[in-house]
Amino acid sequence: MLDKYHILALSTGDILRETVNKGSVLGLKAKAYMVRGELVPDEVVIGIVEERVRQWNCGRGFLLDGFPRTVVQANALERMMEKMGLAIDHVINIEIEMEELIRRLRGRRTCSRCGAMYHVLFTPPRKDGMCDICGGALYQRDDDKEKAIRSRLQFYSRQTGPVIQYYDAQGLVRSINGVGHIDDIFHRIVEAIERKERYAKRRSHPS
Ligand code: AMP
């Protein structure tokens, strides 16, 4: 997605994991929520996103992964975007059955050195427990363990569900079938974005 559109990306989960690894006071506070599969408090996450976005030259736009996850975060994002003179173009909602989601998360392994991701069944590394790219050790995130996954999913439907409704009311949500090979899902996302862009262009320049 990033190579295709030449935009920057920000994953709040990645930034939070970096903060936890640094062992700062903020990191310790965030870790307590993350290992339980709960959401980190809004003011912490909003502060992190604000700081990163301010440092960017956002000319070509950007992709936010895992943010906003609550309506409070969505409102904060709107204020940030207004200040930058930007607007949200698309909200990508990847849909998948609960049990399949659990299967994917439970089997996920992450490289402790470069962050590359594997799946024990679908995309295993060449050598057990070792990253193909950098040779780093693979580990299972605490929040990819069954108990935390179930808790994350509960928080998701309670707190993130209303965010989807919030953007749906603005006509921004592009719902994508998340079943299948990663390349097919990628093409579905690109197709949904481009369909909407063509439609918007036709409306602004009717022939
Ligand atoms: P992810 O890598 O996006 O699955 O995020 C991993 C964990 O980081 C989540 O389960 C939350 O504990 C925390 N997190 C990431 N993004 C957010 C957010 N926008 N709001 C609150 N917590 C977040």
Boltz pocket constraint, residues with backbone or C-beta under 6 A from the ligand:
constraints:
  - pocket:
      binder: B
      contacts: [[A, 12], [A, 13], [A, 14], [A, 16], [A, 30], [A, 33], [A, 34], [A, 37], [A, 38], [A, 39], [A, 40], [A, 41], [A, 45], [A, 65], [A, 66], [A, 67], [A, 68], [A, 69], [A, 70], [A, 73], [A, 143], [A, 152]]
      max_distance: 6.0
